Amino acid sequence: MQAAIQKLIRRAIRDVLLEECLLYEGPHDPGRLKAIFMAGAPGSGKGTAIRAIFGDIGSFTAQGLKVVNADTLFEMLMKREGLSMSPPAGASKEELTQWRKETSTLQQRALGKVTGGSPGISAQRLGLDPAEYGVKPKKNLGPKTQLERYVDGRLGLLIDGTATNYDRIMREKQILEDLGYDTMMVAVAVPLDQAMRQNTARGKEGGRTVHPMGLRQQWEKLQQNIPRYSRYFQDFALIDEDNPAEDAISAVERFIG
């Protein structure tokens, strides 16, 4: 466990140094002022799609996009606290309740630090008028999130989330565009039973799983959101049974330029 934590620390230091280098990108570097939102329910194969489009990635893609994913910090916190990635087998009802409580607390902490949680990007912390985005101004703003610091540096972004919160995504899209970004969405859609199977398989392989009820709720929200996203994102790519990842690769290449 100690060796794994030290490895994560070394990787974090490497990523910080690389990030500092990218903050000094030139104005014509690929990926700068480009933001790609990912959308997809747990078990949809979003990670596989990302690898198909961008190749093997670490903290950055080969195109210079900074990968923003709160799950990375969330899973690191779970490991640090000695929590299993899935509900512990054979646990009592009380133990499961405690596990869910602890993991929920850690997840909210990770989301708050990386992406801002449910409120998302703060227009006010980025020097914009929050009222323009339907948000009341705050007296105590708190520190900037990781994502907001990347936006300060005008880094290219690959925002890897589920995109189930439609209002937040559309607000963030507008904030980024007002700051000079071009935005795109890549959505991954699979049938619900396939998402359930892949979620279960991930757990058997030692990965983190999502409760079936939570997965269903997120999947159902995305069935409503994806058609709306396709109307409002000028650059939009859908990966599903009828639209292979190869088509999304071409769309992303055109977008980044």
SETI-110337 format. One line per field, with one value per residue (C-alpha): residue number from 1; x, y, z; residue in one letter. Coordinates in steps of 0.25 Angstrom, whole numbers, plus 5000, padded with zeros to 4 digits. Example, Ala and Ser with C-alpha at 12.3 -4.5 7.8 and 13.67 -1.06 7.14 Angstrom:
# residues 2
pos <- [1_2]
xx <- [5049_5055]
yy <- [4982_4996]
zz <- [5031_5029]
code <- [a_s]
END
This chain:
# residues 257
pos <- [1_2_3_4_5_6_7_8_9_10_11_12_13_14_15_16_17_18_19_20_21_22_23_24_25_26_27_28_29_30_31_32_33_34_35_36_37_38_39_40_41_42_43_44_45_46_47_48_49_50_51_52_53_54_55_56_57_58_59_60_61_62_63_64_65_66_67_68_69_70_71_72_73_74_75_76_77_78_79_80_81_82_83_84_85_86_87_88_89_90_91_92_93_94_95_96_97_98_99_100_101_102_103_104_105_106_107_108_109_110_111_112_113_114_115_116_117_118_119_120_121_122_123_124_125_126_127_128_129_130_131_132_133_134_135_136_137_138_139_140_141_142_143_144_145_146_147_148_149_150_151_152_153_154_155_156_157_158_159_160_161_162_163_164_165_166_167_168_169_170_171_172_173_174_175_176_177_178_179_180_181_182_183_184_185_186_187_188_189_190_191_192_193_194_195_196_197_198_199_200_201_202_203_204_205_206_207_208_209_210_211_212_213_214_215_216_217_218_219_220_221_222_223_224_225_226_227_228_229_230_231_232_233_234_235_236_237_238_239_240_241_242_243_244_245_246_247_248_249_250_251_252_253_254_255_256_257]
xx <- [5000_5011_5018_5006_5004_5018_5016_5003_5011_5022_5012_5005_5019_5022_5008_5009_5023_5017_5005_5014_5021_5007_5003_5014_5008_5008_4995_4995_4998_4988_4978_4980_4966_4959_4950_4943_4932_4931_4917_4913_4907_4915_4918_4916_4930_4934_4948_4950_4945_4955_4966_4961_4960_4973_4981_4987_4987_4992_4989_4989_4985_4995_4988_4991_4978_4978_4970_4960_4954_4950_4950_4965_4965_4953_4959_4972_4965_4958_4971_4977_4965_4966_4952_4949_4945_4932_4922_4930_4925_4918_4917_4905_4894_4901_4914_4909_4902_4915_4923_4913_4914_4929_4930_4920_4927_4940_4934_4928_4941_4948_4937_4938_4953_4954_4942_4934_4923_4909_4911_4922_4931_4930_4928_4931_4944_4948_4945_4932_4918_4911_4897_4900_4899_4887_4896_4895_4908_4915_4923_4932_4936_4947_4959_4959_4957_4967_4958_4957_4972_4974_4964_4972_4984_4975_4979_4972_4962_4957_4946_4943_4930_4916_4909_4896_4894_4889_4888_4902_4908_4901_4905_4920_4919_4915_4926_4937_4932_4931_4946_4950_4949_4943_4935_4931_4924_4927_4915_4916_4902_4900_4887_4884_4886_4900_4904_4899_4908_4920_4918_4918_4930_4938_4935_4939_4953_4955_4950_4940_4925_4913_4900_4890_4880_4889_4894_4880_4876_4889_4886_4871_4876_4886_4875_4868_4881_4888_4878_4878_4893_4894_4885_4893_4908_4912_4923_4916_4920_4912_4918_4907_4904_4902_4913_4927_4938_4945_4935_4938_4953_4951_4942_4951_4963_4955_4951_4965_4971]
yy <- [5000_5010_5007_5009_5023_5027_5023_5032_5044_5043_5043_5055_5062_5059_5064_5077_5079_5076_5085_5097_5095_5095_5107_5114_5109_5118_5123_5114_5101_5090_5088_5101_5108_5095_5088_5074_5069_5054_5049_5034_5026_5017_5004_5011_5009_5023_5020_5010_5021_5031_5022_5019_5034_5039_5027_5023_5036_5040_5054_5059_5054_5054_5066_5074_5074_5073_5061_5066_5054_5054_5039_5039_5046_5039_5025_5030_5035_5021_5014_5023_5020_5005_5005_4994_4999_4991_4988_4978_4964_4957_4970_4972_4983_4992_4990_4993_5006_5010_5007_5015_5027_5027_5026_5037_5046_5044_5045_5059_5063_5059_5065_5078_5079_5075_5080_5088_5077_5080_5095_5093_5104_5117_5128_5138_5131_5133_5148_5147_5152_5140_5147_5145_5130_5130_5129_5138_5144_5139_5146_5134_5128_5118_5113_5111_5096_5089_5091_5106_5107_5100_5110_5121_5116_5114_5099_5090_5082_5068_5068_5053_5052_5046_5059_5055_5069_5076_5090_5090_5085_5096_5107_5102_5102_5116_5121_5114_5120_5134_5132_5129_5114_5105_5094_5080_5068_5053_5045_5030_5022_5007_5000_4999_4984_4985_4997_4988_4976_4984_4991_4977_4972_4984_4980_4966_4971_4979_4993_5002_5000_5008_5003_4998_5007_5019_5014_5013_5027_5033_5025_5030_5044_5043_5037_5051_5059_5054_5059_5072_5073_5069_5081_5091_5087_5091_5081_5068_5053_5041_5027_5016_5003_5011_5021_5015_5022_5024_5035_5042_5041_5049_5059_5061_5063_5074_5081_5082_5085]
zz <- [5000_5004_4990_4983_4990_4987_4972_4972_4978_4968_4957_4963_4964_4949_4945_4952_4945_4932_4935_4938_4924_4917_4924_4915_4902_4890_4885_4872_4879_4877_4888_4894_4897_4893_4902_4900_4909_4910_4913_4917_4928_4936_4929_4915_4911_4912_4916_4904_4895_4901_4898_4884_4881_4888_4890_4904_4913_4926_4931_4917_4903_4892_4886_4899_4906_4921_4926_4936_4944_4959_4959_4959_4972_4978_4976_4982_4994_4995_4994_5005_5014_5011_5005_4994_4981_4981_4993_5001_4999_5011_5018_5028_5025_5035_5029_5015_5020_5026_5013_5005_5015_5015_5000_4997_5006_4999_4985_4989_4994_4981_4972_4980_4979_4964_4957_4967_4969_4966_4964_4954_4949_4957_4947_4959_4962_4948_4948_4941_4946_4952_4949_4934_4937_4946_4959_4971_4975_4987_4998_5001_4988_4994_4986_4971_4967_4959_4946_4949_4950_4937_4931_4936_4929_4916_4915_4906_4914_4913_4923_4926_4933_4932_4927_4934_4940_4927_4933_4939_4926_4918_4928_4928_4912_4912_4922_4915_4902_4908_4912_4898_4897_4886_4892_4887_4893_4891_4896_4898_4898_4900_4904_4919_4920_4913_4923_4935_4930_4928_4941_4948_4940_4944_4959_4957_4951_4964_4958_4964_4962_4963_4970_4959_4963_4962_4949_4943_4948_4941_4928_4928_4930_4918_4909_4911_4911_4899_4888_4894_4895_4880_4877_4885_4883_4869_4870_4875_4872_4877_4879_4879_4872_4859_4860_4862_4870_4857_4853_4866_4864_4851_4857_4869_4859_4851_4864_4870_4856]
code <- [m_q_a_a_i_q_k_l_i_r_r_a_i_r_d_v_l_l_e_e_c_l_l_y_e_g_p_h_d_p_g_r_l_k_a_i_f_m_a_g_a_p_g_s_g_k_g_t_a_i_r_a_i_f_g_d_i_g_s_f_t_a_q_g_l_k_v_v_n_a_d_t_l_f_e_m_l_m_k_r_e_g_l_s_m_s_p_p_a_g_a_s_k_e_e_l_t_q_w_r_k_e_t_s_t_l_q_q_r_a_l_g_k_v_t_g_g_s_p_g_i_s_a_q_r_l_g_l_d_p_a_e_y_g_v_k_p_k_k_n_l_g_p_k_t_q_l_e_r_y_v_d_g_r_l_g_l_l_i_d_g_t_a_t_n_y_d_r_i_m_r_e_k_q_i_l_e_d_l_g_y_d_t_m_m_v_a_v_a_v_p_l_d_q_a_m_r_q_n_t_a_r_g_k_e_g_g_r_t_v_h_p_m_g_l_r_q_q_w_e_k_l_q_q_n_i_p_r_y_s_r_y_f_q_d_f_a_l_i_d_e_d_n_p_a_e_d_a_i_s_a_v_e_r_f_i_g]
END
